[in-house]
Amino acid sequence: MRFHHLDLNLLVALDVLLEEQNITRTAERLHMTQSATSGVLGRLRTFFEDELLVQVGRKMQPTPYALELAGPVREVLLTIRSSITARPVFDPASSKRHFRLVTSDYLISVLFAQVIQKIHQQAPHITFEIISPGDNSGELLMRGEVDMMIVPERYIIDDHPAQLLFEEDHVCVVWRDNPAVGDSLTLEQYLEMGHISVGFGRNRHLSIEDWIMNQYGVNRRLEVISNDFNTLPQLLVGTPRLATMHRRLARLYARYLPLRILPTPMEIPVMREFMLWHRSMEGDPMHRWLRERIRDCIQRIDQQEDDWLATG
């Protein structure tokens, strides 16, 4: 397809070239030879009347004009994918769509494991890839490399749709046989005890404790840092330590491990979990179907939790 004498297939190559900034890696991703990829770059340079990528030492650097093109080119390709190549009517039972999502292990445990189970019953050929949150998660969404993020409110990206899924609060969790802890914790006890926490990304960003430290201007005895939420309750058993955890995850593990759940000795803001997706996916029927199934699932889970608490 050509538009104003530009072969639109070249935009796919330009998008990869600007991301990889390397002929060899671009050729591999496009399943082309290096010479053919160099020829494509030459045609793009001719059309745009700009070098686009220039050799600087062993690297190729995008020109200022290329940097201006990167965003619009990606938007065009995403729009084509979502509005032109996507089927307006779909059958979940036969769909072979592959979804890539960014979410934490906490959300996998309290929500997404059940989402995948329910979706398999209705759409057994849909597949998923779940990516842990990282420093570049937002960039992945904006480049259209992931279909959705399920993340706390602070990670919402301007100009992209987001929808509140649920609210979550925090509790303190200790080993059930910890002799130093009663039915409640004072702030002094909280600060004196050893803590287990979770750190994310290259900079090891801690979870809710960062807010606590900034709000109260205090230091904790941080004795263990894990890289996921699900290890926290397991690391508590048989120790005098404590962890500050999401209430839903704490209740889940308290059913299977010797743990006690206690109120936090300070007021911690409620956490709001959101679904976030690229604006080009807003009208995609399969994407919309997935969002509806996720909303249905969290409502069902919360109702089950209320029933369990009422009978417990």
C-alpha positions in Angstrom: 0.0 0.0 0.0 1.3 3.4 -0.9 0.4 6.8 0.5 1.8 9.9 -1.2 4.4 7.7 -2.8 5.4 6.1 0.5 5.2 2.4 0.8 3.5 2.0 4.2 5.4 -1.2 4.8 8.5 1.0 5.2 6.9 2.5 8.3 7.1 -0.9 10.0 10.8 -1.0 9.2 11.3 2.6 10.3 9.6 1.9 13.6 12.0 -1.0 14.3 15.0 0.9 13.1 14.3 3.8 15.4 13.8 1.4 18.3 16.8 -0.8 17.7 19.2 1.8 16.2 21.1 -1.1 14.7 20.9 -2.6 11.2 21.7 -6.2 12.3 19.1 -6.4 15.1 16.5 -4.7 12.8 17.2 -7.2 10.0 16.7 -10.1 12.5 13.4 -8.7 13.7 12.1 -8.1 10.2 13.4 -11.4 8.9 15.5 -9.6 6.2 19.1 -9.6 5.2 21.3 -6.8 6.4 21.8 -5.5 2.9 18.1 -5.4 2.3 17.6 -3.6 5.6 20.3 -1.1 4.6 18.4 -0.6 1.3 15.1 0.1 3.2 16.9 2.7 5.3 18.2 4.3 2.1 14.6 4.5 0.7 13.4 6.1 3.9 16.2 8.6 3.8 15.2 9.5 0.3 11.6 9.9 1.0 12.0 12.0 4.2 15.1 13.9 2.9 16.9 13.2 6.2 19.6 10.8 7.3 17.3 9.5 10.0 20.1 7.4 11.6 23.8 8.3 11.5 26.8 6.3 12.5 28.5 7.6 15.6 31.3 5.3 16.6 29.9 1.8 16.7 26.3 3.0 17.3 23.6 4.6 15.1 22.0 7.7 16.5 18.7 9.1 15.4 18.6 12.6 14.0 16.4 15.2 15.6 13.9 14.8 12.8 13.9 11.0 13.3 13.1 11.5 17.0 10.1 13.7 16.0 8.9 10.9 13.7 9.2 8.1 16.2 5.9 8.9 18.1 3.7 9.5 15.1 5.0 6.5 13.2 4.2 4.2 16.2 0.7 5.8 16.6 0.0 5.1 12.9 1.0 1.5 13.1 -1.0 0.9 16.3 -4.1 2.6 14.8 -3.8 0.3 11.7 -3.4 -2.7 13.9 -6.4 -2.0 16.2 -8.9 -0.4 13.7 -8.1 -1.9 10.4 -6.6 -5.4 10.9 -8.8 -6.2 14.0 -12.0 -8.0 13.3 -15.1 -5.9 14.1 -16.9 -9.1 15.2 -15.1 -11.9 17.0 -15.8 -15.3 18.5 -14.0 -15.8 21.9 -14.3 -19.6 21.5 -12.1 -19.6 18.4 -9.9 -16.6 19.0 -6.1 -17.2 19.1 -5.3 -13.7 20.3 -2.1 -13.3 22.4 -2.2 -10.7 25.2 0.9 -9.2 26.9 0.2 -7.7 30.3 2.2 -5.9 33.0 1.2 -6.7 36.5 2.7 -7.8 39.8 2.7 -11.2 41.4 0.4 -9.8 44.1 -2.2 -9.2 41.4 -1.6 -12.5 39.8 -2.4 -14.2 43.1 -5.5 -12.2 44.1 -7.0 -11.6 40.7 -5.4 -12.7 37.5 -5.0 -16.4 38.3 -8.8 -16.6 38.4 -9.1 -14.3 35.3 -7.1 -16.8 33.3 -9.1 -19.7 34.6 -12.4 -18.1 33.7 -11.2 -17.0 30.3 -10.0 -20.4 29.5 -13.5 -21.7 29.9 -14.8 -19.3 27.3 -11.8 -18.7 25.1 -9.5 -21.7 25.4 -7.1 -20.6 22.6 -6.3 -17.2 24.0 -2.8 -17.0 25.4 -1.1 -14.7 27.8 2.3 -13.3 28.7 2.6 -11.6 32.0 5.5 -9.2 32.5 6.6 -8.0 35.9 6.6 -4.2 36.5 9.8 -2.5 35.9 11.3 0.9 35.3 10.3 0.8 31.6 6.7 -0.5 32.0 5.1 2.7 30.9 7.3 2.9 27.8 6.3 -0.6 26.8 2.6 0.5 27.0 3.2 3.7 25.1 5.0 1.9 22.3 2.2 -0.7 22.1 4.4 -3.6 23.1 2.1 -4.6 25.9 -1.7 -4.7 25.7 -2.5 -3.6 29.3 -1.1 -2.7 32.7 -2.8 -3.4 36.0 -1.0 -1.1 38.4 -1.5 1.3 41.3 -2.9 4.8 40.5 0.5 6.5 40.5 1.5 4.7 37.3 -1.4 6.1 35.2 -0.2 7.6 32.0 -1.7 10.8 30.6 -3.7 10.5 27.4 -4.3 6.8 27.8 -7.5 5.2 29.1 -7.6 3.9 32.6 -10.3 2.3 34.8 -10.5 1.7 38.5 -10.6 -2.0 39.3 -10.6 -2.0 43.1 -9.3 -0.4 46.2 -6.9 -2.1 48.6 -5.7 -1.3 52.1 -2.7 -2.6 54.0 -2.2 -4.7 57.2 0.7 -5.9 59.3 1.4 -9.7 59.2 3.5 -11.7 61.7 4.1 -15.3 62.4 1.2 -16.7 64.5 3.5 -17.9 67.3 5.6 -14.7 67.5 5.6 -14.2 71.4 6.5 -10.5 71.2 3.3 -9.5 69.5 -0.3 -9.4 70.9 -3.5 -8.4 69.1 -2.2 -5.0 68.0 1.0 -3.2 67.3 2.2 0.2 68.5 4.2 2.5 66.3 7.2 1.9 68.6 6.9 -1.9 68.2 6.5 -1.4 64.5 9.8 0.5 64.3 11.7 -1.8 66.7 10.8 -5.1 64.9 12.7 -6.4 61.9 10.9 -5.9 58.6 10.6 -7.9 55.4 9.9 -5.8 52.3 9.7 -5.9 48.5 11.9 -4.0 46.1 11.3 -3.4 42.4 13.4 -2.3 39.4 17.0 -1.6 39.1 16.8 1.1 41.8 15.1 -1.4 44.2 12.1 0.9 44.9 10.4 -0.4 48.1 6.6 -0.7 48.2 4.4 1.1 50.7 7.2 1.5 53.2 8.7 4.3 51.1 5.5 6.4 51.8 5.6 5.5 55.5 9.2 6.6 55.9 8.6 9.9 54.1 5.3 10.6 56.0 6.6 9.9 59.5 10.3 10.7 59.0 11.3 7.4 60.7 13.7 4.5 60.0 12.8 0.9 60.1 14.9 -2.2 60.7 14.8 -3.5 57.2 16.3 -7.0 57.4 15.1 -8.8 54.3 14.2 -7.5 50.8 12.5 -9.8 48.4 11.7 -9.3 44.7 8.0 -10.3 44.9 5.0 -10.1 47.2 4.3 -13.8 47.5 7.5 -14.6 49.3 6.7 -12.1 52.2 4.3 -14.4 54.2 6.6 -17.4 53.6 9.6 -15.5 55.0 7.7 -14.5 58.1 7.1 -18.0 59.4 9.3 -19.0 62.3 10.8 -15.5 62.7 10.1 -12.4 64.9 9.8 -10.2 61.8 6.8 -8.4 60.3 5.7 -7.4 56.9 3.3 -4.7 55.7 1.1 -6.3 53.1 -2.0 -5.9 50.9 -5.0 -7.1 52.9 -6.3 -9.4 50.1 -2.9 -11.2 49.8 -2.5 -11.5 53.6 -6.0 -13.1 53.9 -5.1 -15.5 51.1 -2.0 -16.7 52.8 -3.5 -16.7 56.3 -5.7 -19.6 55.1 -2.6 -21.8 54.5 0.2 -20.5 56.7 0.5 -19.9 60.5 0.1 -16.1 60.3 -1.6 -13.4 62.2 -3.1 -10.2 60.5 -2.9 -7.0 62.6 -4.0 -3.4 61.9 -1.2 -1.1 61.0 -0.2 1.3 63.8 -0.4 4.3 61.4 -2.9 5.4 58.8 -1.8 4.3 55.3 -3.7 5.7 52.3 -5.9 3.3 50.4 -4.3 1.9 47.3 -6.3 2.1 44.1 -5.6 -0.5 41.4 -6.3 0.5 37.8 -6.4 -1.2 34.4 -4.5 0.9 31.9 -4.3 0.4 28.1 -3.1 2.2 25.0 -5.6 4.6 23.5 -5.5 2.7 20.2 -7.0 -0.3 21.9 -10.0 1.6 23.2 -12.3 0.3 20.4 -10.7 -3.1 19.9 -13.5 -5.7 20.4 -11.3 -8.4 21.8 -9.5 -6.0 24.1 -12.8 -4.7 25.4 -14.0 -8.2 26.0 -10.9 -8.9 28.1 -11.5 -5.8 30.2 -15.0 -6.8 30.8 -14.0 -10.3 32.0 -11.4 -8.8 34.4 -14.0 -6.5 35.9 -16.5 -9.4 36.2 -13.8 -11.5 38.0 -12.9 -8.9 40.6 -16.5 -8.4 41.5 -17.0 -12.2 41.9 -13.8 -12.5 44.0 -14.9 -9.7 46.3 -18.3 -11.3 46.8 -16.6 -14.6 47.6 -14.4 -12.8 50.1 -17.3 -11.2 51.8 -19.1 -14.6 52.0 -16.0 -16.2 53.5 -15.6 -13.5 56.1 -19.3 -13.8 57.0 -19.0 -17.5 57.6 -15.5 -17.4 59.1 
